[in-house]
């Protein structure tokens, strides 16, 4: 096994393209490990999200503007409280069971508990923007409100990095079609071009490096002549 490792390491040291790919792989694995740790620590599959609509931004005292980068944390249902802005908890949830990737961030205005067991929590939600959301949400299939099983987490705070969320949102809108959620052809084309350009740079760049002059190398290898008296 050690022989194969030495051969592989020797190949990586000599090949710049392979070395670059290994470095990219290490960075990706490290990022995935960090992301997994954050998800575990915050007890949610989506610990960081970008607000993509203005339903939480009323004309006065905007709560969550478009492009806000927010942190989400999973919480027990009995810790989620209802109330008007700014008192009620802000939750992120799936309003449509058939679209698990479609998420909404709204404030809880009322909490309903099922009478049969006393353990079924349902949350009536509403966006803070009273212009576009004049009344409580009426999600199809959820007459008593959003069930706790559809809640991704509760809003904690906004990451105060200017333009980062807007940049992420712009890249996402370029890469994916909002109507269908499918990747855009131009986005895939850009990724392919970047990959080709990376490999082309790795292949062309070594050829530009100056090669040592053979004659000068041989001259340096010869012993110095003796000085005559």
C-alpha positions in Angstrom: 0.0 0.0 0.0 2.8 2.4 0.9 4.4 1.8 -2.6 1.2 2.9 -4.3 0.9 6.0 -2.0 4.5 7.0 -2.9 3.8 6.6 -6.6 0.6 8.6 -6.4 2.4 11.3 -4.4 5.2 11.4 -6.9 2.7 11.8 -9.7 0.9 14.6 -7.9 4.2 16.4 -7.3 5.2 16.3 -11.0 1.8 17.0 -12.6 0.5 20.5 -12.0 -3.0 19.8 -13.3 -3.4 16.8 -11.0 -2.0 18.9 -8.1 -4.6 21.6 -8.8 -7.5 19.1 -8.9 -6.4 17.5 -5.6 -6.3 21.0 -4.0 -9.8 21.8 -5.3 -11.0 18.4 -4.0 -9.5 19.2 -0.6 -11.2 22.6 -0.5 -14.5 21.1 -1.5 -14.3 18.4 1.1 -13.4 20.9 3.8 -16.3 23.1 2.8 -18.7 20.2 3.0 -17.3 19.2 6.4 -17.8 22.7 7.7 -21.3 22.9 6.2 -22.2 19.6 7.8 -20.9 20.8 11.2 -23.0 24.0 11.0 -26.1 22.0 10.0 -25.6 19.7 13.0 -24.9 22.6 15.4 -28.0 24.6 14.3 -30.2 21.5 14.0 -31.5 22.3 10.6 -30.8 21.3 7.0 -30.7 24.9 5.9 -28.8 26.9 8.5 -28.1 29.9 6.1 -30.6 31.3 3.6 -31.0 34.3 1.4 -34.3 36.2 1.4 -35.5 36.4 -2.2 -38.8 38.3 -1.9 -40.2 41.4 -0.2 -43.0 39.8 1.8 -41.1 40.5 5.0 -40.2 44.1 4.1 -43.0 46.6 4.8 -42.7 50.2 3.5 -41.7 51.3 7.0 -39.3 49.4 9.3 -38.3 46.7 6.9 -37.8 43.4 8.7 -36.0 41.3 6.1 -35.1 43.0 2.8 -34.5 41.1 -0.4 -30.9 39.8 -0.3 -30.7 39.5 3.4 -28.4 36.6 4.5 -30.2 35.0 7.5 -29.3 32.3 10.0 -31.9 29.6 10.8 -32.0 27.3 13.8 -34.2 24.3 14.5 -36.3 24.8 17.6 -38.9 22.8 19.5 -42.5 23.7 18.6 -43.4 24.9 22.1 -40.6 27.6 21.9 -42.2 29.2 18.8 -44.4 32.1 19.8 -47.1 34.0 18.0 -47.7 37.7 17.8 -47.7 40.8 15.6 -44.4 42.4 14.4 -41.9 42.5 16.0 -43.0 39.9 18.7 -44.0 36.7 16.8 -41.3 34.2 15.8 -40.2 34.2 12.2 -40.1 30.7 10.8 -38.9 29.2 7.5 -41.2 26.4 6.2 -42.3 24.4 3.2 -45.8 25.5 2.2 -46.2 22.9 -0.5 -45.3 19.3 0.3 -44.8 18.5 -3.4 -42.1 21.2 -3.6 -39.6 20.5 -0.8 -37.1 23.0 -2.2 -39.6 25.9 -2.1 -39.2 27.7 1.2 -41.0 30.7 2.7 -40.0 32.9 5.6 -43.0 34.5 7.4 -43.9 35.5 10.9 -46.1 33.3 13.2 -49.4 35.1 14.0 -51.2 32.2 15.7 -50.3 28.8 17.1 -52.9 26.0 17.0 -52.6 22.7 18.9 -54.5 19.7 17.8 -57.2 18.7 20.4 -56.9 15.0 19.8 -53.3 14.5 21.1 -52.3 17.9 22.3 -48.9 17.4 20.5 -49.8 18.6 17.0 -48.5 22.1 16.5 -49.8 24.2 13.6 -48.7 27.8 12.8 -50.7 30.4 11.1 -48.3 32.7 9.3 -48.3 36.1 7.6 -45.6 38.3 5.9 -44.8 41.6 7.6 -45.4 43.5 4.4 -49.0 44.4 4.9 -49.3 45.7 1.4 -48.6 42.4 -0.3 -49.8 40.3 2.6 -52.9 42.0 4.1 -54.1 38.9 5.9 -52.9 35.6 7.3 -51.6 33.0 4.8 -54.0 30.4 3.4 -51.8 27.6 2.2 -53.6 24.8 0.3 -53.9 21.6 2.4 -53.1 23.4 5.6 -56.5 24.6 7.0 -55.1 24.8 10.6 -51.8 26.4 9.6 -48.4 25.1 8.7 -47.6 21.8 10.6 -44.5 21.6 12.6 -43.2 18.8 10.3 -43.0 21.4 7.5 -41.0 23.9 9.5 -37.3 24.1 8.6 -36.3 26.4 11.4 -36.6 29.7 13.2 -35.0 32.9 12.2 -32.1 33.9 14.5 -30.3 36.9 13.0 -29.1 38.5 9.8 -25.4 38.2 8.8 -24.2 41.9 8.4 -22.1 41.5 5.3 -23.1 44.1 2.7 -24.0 42.8 -0.8 -23.1 39.2 0.0 -26.7 37.9 0.0 -27.5 40.0 -3.1 -24.5 38.5 -4.9 -25.5 35.0 -4.0 -29.1 35.7 -5.1 -27.9 37.1 -8.4 -25.7 34.1 -9.1 -28.6 31.8 -8.3 -31.0 33.7 -10.6 -28.4 33.4 -13.4 -27.8 29.7 -12.8 -31.4 28.6 -12.3 -34.8 29.4 -13.7 -37.1 30.7 -10.9 -40.2 29.4 -12.6 -39.1 25.8 -13.0 -36.1 25.5 -10.8 -34.1 23.9 -13.6 -30.6 25.0 -14.5 -30.3 27.6 -17.2 -28.3 26.7 -20.3 -26.2 29.8 -20.1 -25.3 29.0 -16.5 -24.1 25.5 -17.5 -22.2 27.0 -20.4 -20.3 29.4 -18.1 -19.3 26.5 -15.8 -18.1 24.4 -18.8 -16.1 27.4 -20.1 -14.5 28.0 -16.7 -13.4 24.4 -16.4 -12.0 24.3 -19.9 -10.2 27.6 -19.3 -8.7 26.2 -16.0 -7.3 23.1 -17.8 -6.1 25.1 -20.7 -4.2 27.4 -18.4 -2.6 24.5 -16.5 -1.5 22.9 -19.8 -0.3 26.0 -21.6 1.4 27.8 -18.6 4.2 25.2 -18.1 5.3 25.6 -21.8 5.9 29.3 -21.2 8.5 28.7 -18.5 12.1 29.1 -19.8 14.0 25.9 -20.1 17.6 25.8 -18.8 20.3 26.2 -21.4 22.0 22.8 -21.9 25.4 24.3 -22.9 25.5 26.5 -19.8 24.5 23.6 -17.6 27.3 21.4 -19.0 29.8 24.3 -18.5 28.8 24.5 -14.9 29.3 20.8 -14.4 32.9 20.9 -15.7 35.7 21.3 -13.2 37.4 24.7 -13.1 40.7 24.9 -15.1 43.9 25.2 -13.1 45.6 28.6 -13.2 49.0 28.7 -14.7 51.8 30.4 -12.8 
